[in-house]
Amino acid sequence: MPHPYVLLSAAVSLDGCLDDTGPERLLLSGPADFDRVDEVRASVDAILVGAGTIRADNPRLLVNSPERRAARVAGGGPEYPLKVTVSGSGDLDPAARFWHTGGEKLLYTTDKGAERARAHGLAADVVALGSELDWRRLLEHLYAVRGVRRLMVEGGGRVHTQLLTQGLADELQLVLAPLFVGDPDAPRLFGPGAYQAGRLRLLETRPIGDVVLMRYEPTAPGTRPLPAAADHHWLALACDLAERCPPSGTAFSVGAVVVAADGTELARGHSREGADPVVHAEEAALAKIDPTDSRLATATVYSSLEPCAHRASRPAPCARLILDAGVRRVVTAWREPDTFVAGADGSGVLAEGGATVVVLPEHEDRAKAPNGHLIGR
């Protein structure tokens, strides 16, 4: 199921600490960056912090600018984003400022935690996720039930670590402050864990006073049936490539990208690329890769349309080309309709060959856009 765009936001010292161990909160940013954070808060549907952040910092998590709040209302939204927290135990102080400022509040917890939270009389909607906390279920609920499309996560370090290691963070906005904490007991932004392989992609670097904002996005594909945030980024690129296809009344416009397990792009292609009027997107991309490249065995093919199972213009359909290349994971946005081939089932061919096919239907409209003149024929 779809889930919101997840934006992790944090400020750290040069030695990676979120705070020191003193009684007062260590202010890592200045007024200009606080205003930037306020702007980001105003742009999202919900803000999430862990229970530890509520206990340690007692935050209000408000949009402070009256002009930004007014703009949210003028746009048809609530004055404040939904405030969300997560606690397995449900043991939270009902007097904390989190519950008594801003707009709606939502607590995700376990079945037992829900009993405790309701007994405390917390001023929030309490949602039990079962015997254990499950981040995927939480995000799917936020998307489907609460209509959250953009979620800002402001901590703490454990929450950030869990979302990144599970491949659920779409973006990291990190502010680096020019100071050292030096205390081994100080809380740090990221803890140990099974992080995804590869390097994150730098989206932006910007000085703000004496701090520096760095925006990154993950690049490593998911593993087998579980989609990762990077799967959405790469599939969106495939949909962009489909827009570049020369128009045709007899073939779909499709884009494809082949990505190694560490997030390295191996090749990209699109239908009717170059001087070949019948080349398919996956075919064009795979032709640019050395067939002996060992990374193909753990790579992912992203295709805006399900790879074909039958074709008249070439001896082998794209589903077979993918399997012959050794690729065993394919992410697509749209199942092939019966426009040209009745009962097309490239996913079935791939599955029979041992490949995992992941469909992300939230990208289907974008994949269909350059093919509107063919749909329903």
N, C-alpha and C positions, 0 to 999 in steps of 0.2 A: 504494500500500500504506500501511497505517497506520504512524505513527511515534509515539514517546513525546511526552508533554507536556514541552516544553523551557523550563526556567526559567533565565534568565541572572542571575547574582549578581555584584555588584561593589561596591567602595567607592572613592570618588574624592574628590579635593580640590575646593575651590571653583572652581579653574581647570581641572577635568576630568582631572587626572592620577591614574594608578593607583599611582605610586611616584615617588621622586626618582631621581637618578643616583648616589647614594652606595653604598657597599659593603654596607650593611645595609638590610634591608627596612623601608620606611617604614610604620609602624603607623598606619593611618587610623582604625581603630575602637577602641573600648574593650572592657572585659570583658563588659559587658551585650550588646553587639552580637555579640561572638564567641560568646557562649552562644546567641544567636538563630540564628546561622549553623549552630552545632552541631545545633540543633533541626531546621533545614531539612534538613541532611545526613541526619539520622536518618529523615526522612520520605520520602526518595527511594530509587529502586532503583539509581541509578548517579550518579557524579560524574565530570565530564569537565573536563580542562584541556588546553591545547595544549602542544606540546613546548617552546615558548619559556618557558612558565611553569615547567616542570620544570627547565630549564637555569638560569633566573634565580633562582628561589625555593626550589628543592629541597623542595617541600611533601610532607607525609605524607598529607593529606586524610583524616583519621580522624574518626569520631564519638567525641568525648572522654568524654562522660558514660556511666559504667557503667550507669546506670538506663535510658538511652535504648537502649543496645546490648542490654540484657536485654529490653526491651520489643520490640525487633525480633525477637529469637529467640523470645520467647513468642508472637509473632504468626505464627510459621512461616517467618520470613525469616532470612537470614544476619546475623551480628553486625554486619558492615560492608557498606555499599553497594559494588557493583562499581566499581572505579576504571578510568577510560578516558582514554586520551590519543590524540592524532592527530599524526602526523609523516610528511610526504612522503618524507623522506630515510631514516627509520629509524635515524638516527645519534643515539643516546641513550646516556647514561652508565649502564651496568649497575649501578653502585654507588649510584645516586640512591635516596633514601629512598622515593620513590614505589613502587618495586618490592618493597620489603622490609618494609612495614608494612601493616596492614589486611588486607582479604580478597582476593578475586580481582582480577587486573589484565588489561586488554585494550588492545592497541595496534592502531589502524587506520592503515594505511599503503598505499603503492603496491606494485606487484610488485617493483620494484627495492629499495624500502625494506624489504620483508619479508626479502629475502635478507640485507641488512646487519643488520637487527635480530636475525635468528636467528644470524648469525655472532657478534654481540656476546653472545649467550646471555642476552638479557633474560628476566627471570622473569615472563613474561606470555604470554597467548594472543595470537598475531599474526594479524591478518586483513588480507589484501591486497584492495584495492578496485579494482585494475586499474592502468592506466598513470597515472591521476591520482586525486587525492582527490575524492570526491563526497559531499557532506553528506547528500543525500537517501538515497543507498544506505546510508550509514553509519547513519542513523537508522532506516531500515527494517530493517536487520540487527539493530540493538539491540532493536527491538520484536519481530521475528518469531523470532529465534534465541536471544537472551539474555533475553527476557521483560521487558524494561525498559519500564515504563509512565510513570515520572516520572524525568526526567533533569535534574540540576542542573549548570550550566556555570559554572565559576569562573575562566575566563580562558584566555588573555589577551585583550588588546584586538583582535587580529586575528581570533581565533575569534568573539568577540562580534560584530564587524563583519560577518563573513561570514554568520553565522546570521541576523542582523537584515536584511541587505540581500537575502538569499534568501527572506525571509518565513517562516523556520522557527522563530522564537522565539515561544513562547506568552506569556511573561511576562518582565518585567524587574524585578528587585529591586535598586534602586540606593540605596546609603547615601552621603549627602553629609557630608563631614567639614569642620569649620570651620577650614580652614587653606589656605594657598596654597603651591604648589611653585615656580612661576615659572621653571622651567628649560625652555627650548625643546626640549631633548633628552630630557626625561622622557617615559616611556611614557604614552599617553593611552588612555582607554577605547574610544573609537570613532574610526576613521579615515575617510578619504574613501570614498565608494561610492554606488551607485545605491539609496538607501534608498527604501522605499515612501512614497507620498504621504500627507499628512494628519497629524493629531495622534494621539498615543497616548492611551488612556483611563486616567485616574488611578483606581486601585483602592483605594489606601490611603496615608495619610501618618501616620507615627508617630515622635515623638521617642524616642530611646534614648540616655539620657545627653546628651552634647553633639553627637551626630550625629542625622541625620534619615533614616529609611527611607521610600522612595517606591516603591510598586509600580505598574507600568504594564502594559497589554496593548495590542498593536497592533490597529488597527481596519480598515486598508485591505485590501480583498479581493485575492485572487490575480489573476494575469493569464492569461486563456484556460485551457488545460488544467491548468496547474500550480497546485495548491492552496497557499494560504498559511495560516499559523496562524490568522489572523483569520477565514478561511472556517469553521473549526471553531467559533469563538465565535458567529458569526452563525447558523450552522445549528443550534447548540444552542438559541439563542433561538427559532428557528422551531419546534423541537420543543416548547419550553416553551409557545408560543402554541397549539400543537395541543391541549394539555391543557385549554385554556380553552373549547373548542368545546362548545356544547350537545350532548348525546348524540343519536345518530341510528342507526336501524337500516337506513337506506337510503343513507347517504353517509358518506364517510371524514371523520375529524377531521384537519385540516391547518392548519399555521401557515406564514406567509410573511413575509419581510422584504425590503425593497428598499434597497440600500446603494450609495451613490455611490463612485466610484473612490478618493476621498480618505478613505473610512471614515465619511462622514456618513450617518446613517440617514435615508432619505427617507420611508419609511412602513412600517407593519406591518399585518397583518390575520390573521384566522383564519376558518375555515369557519363559516357560519351566524351571522356577527357581526351585532350590532345586531338590527334588526327584520326582517332578510331571511333567511328560513329556507332559501334555496337558494344564497346567495352562497358562492363558493369563496374560499379564502384569498388566492391571488394576485390575484384579481379585486378583493377588498376592499382590498388594499394599493395596487394600481395606481390605483384610483379616487380615492385621497387625494392623488395627485400631479398637478400641472399637466402636461397632456400635451405642453406646449411646453418643459418643463424640459430644457435641453440636457444635463443630467447623466445622463439616461436612456440615452444612447447608449453610455456607458462604465460603466453601473451593473451590479450583479449582483443577481439575484433568488435568494433562499434559500427553498426550500420543503421542508417535511419529507417530502412525498410528491411524486413526479414530476408535473409539471403535466399536466392532463388533455388528451387529444387529441380526445375526443368527449364531448358532454354533451347531455342532453335539455332541461334547464331554462333554457338561455340560447342565443342564436344562435351565439356564438363560444366555443370551449373556451379554457382558460387558456393553453395553449401559443400559440395564435394571438393572444391578448390581449398576451402578453409580446412577441411579435415585432412586433405593430402599435405597441407603445409604443416600439420602437426598442432594447430591451434585447437584448444579444447574449451574455450569460453567465448561466448558471443553475447553482446548486449544490443538490443534493438528496441525501437520505439513503436513499431507498427507491423502487424501481421499482413502478409501479402494478400490482397483481395483477389477475387476471381476474374479480374478485368481481362487478363490475357491468358491465364492458365487456371483451369477449373481444379479446385481442390489443392491448390498450391500449399505445400507444407515443408518449407525449408527447415523449420525447427524440428520437425520429425526426423528428417534425414540427418541433421546434426546430432540429435539425441541418440539415434541408432548407432551413430559413429562414436559415441562416448563423450560428446561435447555437452556442456551446460549452456542453456539458452536463458537469458534473463530479459524479460520484457518490462520496460519502464513506460507505461501508457501515458504518463503525464507529459511526455514529449511527442505524443502522437499527432497533435494538431500541427506542430511545427514540421513534422515529417511529411504530413499530407499537403502542406501549403503549396509547394511547387508542383503538385500533382492534381490540383483541383479540377483541371479540365479532363482528367482521365477517370476520376472516381465516379462510380455509378453508371459507367457506360455499359 
